[in-house]
Amino acid sequence: MLNGILWKLSTGAAWRDLPERYGPWKTVYERFRRWSADGTWDRLLAHVQQHSDAIGAVDWTVVSVDSTTVRAHQHAAGARKGGSVQARRSAAPAAD
């Protein structure tokens, strides 16, 4: 079950494309959804981080997040399509 979830997350494939060796895709998906809803993944991550930090395996000075790991929303690029009314008026040739 866990390997099926990890396979899906690492490949980005659709749940329905899950290889049969991991069991029925719907069962794996339901387990993933349930664990997401009840906080199991958050607790697991916190435990792994605490354990790794306790043994000195994490160097917190080099942790960073940038645009190569976090994508901006598609609408975060800027102005509205076609520009604003004011911008169009000022770009038009003067009538005088």
C-alpha positions as CSV (number, residue, x, y, z in Angstrom):
1,M,0.0,0.0,0.0
2,L,2.7,2.5,1.0
3,N,4.8,1.6,-2.0
4,G,1.8,2.2,-4.2
5,I,1.3,5.7,-2.8
6,L,5.0,6.5,-3.1
7,W,5.0,5.2,-6.7
8,K,2.1,7.5,-7.6
9,L,3.6,10.5,-5.9
10,S,7.0,10.0,-7.5
11,T,5.7,9.5,-11.0
12,G,2.8,11.9,-11.1
13,A,0.8,9.4,-12.9
14,A,-3.0,9.1,-12.6
15,W,-4.3,6.9,-9.8
16,R,-5.9,4.6,-12.4
17,D,-2.5,3.9,-13.9
18,L,-1.2,2.4,-10.6
19,P,0.5,-0.9,-11.4
20,E,-1.5,-4.0,-10.4
21,R,1.3,-5.2,-8.0
22,Y,0.3,-2.4,-5.6
23,G,-3.3,-3.6,-5.4
24,P,-6.5,-1.9,-6.6
25,W,-5.9,1.7,-7.4
26,K,-9.1,2.8,-5.6
27,T,-8.0,1.1,-2.4
28,V,-4.6,2.8,-2.5
29,Y,-6.2,6.2,-3.3
30,E,-8.7,5.9,-0.4
31,R,-5.9,5.1,2.0
32,F,-3.8,8.0,0.8
33,R,-6.9,10.3,1.1
34,R,-7.7,9.1,4.6
35,W,-4.1,9.6,5.8
36,S,-4.1,13.1,4.3
37,A,-7.3,14.0,6.0
38,D,-6.4,12.7,9.4
39,G,-2.9,14.2,9.5
40,T,-0.9,10.9,9.3
41,W,1.4,12.4,6.6
42,D,2.0,15.5,8.7
43,R,2.9,13.5,11.8
44,L,5.1,11.2,9.8
45,L,7.0,14.1,8.3
46,A,7.4,15.8,11.7
47,H,8.7,12.5,13.2
48,V,11.3,12.0,10.4
49,Q,12.4,15.6,10.7
50,Q,12.8,15.4,14.5
51,H,14.7,12.1,14.3
52,S,17.0,13.4,11.5
53,D,17.7,16.6,13.4
54,A,18.4,14.8,16.6
55,I,21.1,12.7,15.0
56,G,22.5,15.7,13.2
57,A,21.5,14.6,9.7
58,V,19.9,18.0,8.8
59,D,21.8,21.1,8.1
60,W,19.1,23.8,8.6
61,T,21.4,26.6,7.2
62,V,21.1,25.3,3.6
63,V,17.3,24.8,3.5
64,S,15.7,27.0,0.9
65,V,12.6,27.2,-1.3
66,D,12.7,28.8,-4.7
67,S,10.8,28.8,-7.9
68,T,12.5,25.5,-9.0
69,T,10.7,23.7,-6.2
70,V,7.5,25.8,-5.7
71,R,5.5,26.8,-8.7
72,A,3.5,30.0,-8.8
73,H,-0.1,30.0,-9.6
74,Q,-0.8,30.5,-13.3
75,H,-2.5,33.8,-12.5
76,A,0.5,35.1,-10.5
77,A,2.2,36.4,-13.6
78,G,0.8,39.9,-13.5
79,A,-1.8,42.1,-15.1
80,R,-5.1,41.1,-16.6
81,K,-5.2,39.9,-20.1
82,G,-5.5,42.8,-22.6
83,G,-4.3,45.4,-20.1
84,S,-6.4,47.9,-18.1
85,V,-8.8,50.5,-19.6
86,Q,-6.4,53.3,-18.5
87,A,-3.4,51.7,-20.3
88,R,-5.4,51.2,-23.5
89,R,-6.5,54.9,-23.5
90,S,-3.0,56.2,-22.9
91,A,-1.6,54.0,-25.7
92,A,-4.2,55.3,-28.3
93,P,-3.0,58.1,-30.6
94,A,-4.0,61.5,-29.6
95,A,-7.1,62.9,-31.4
96,D,-5.6,66.5,-31.6
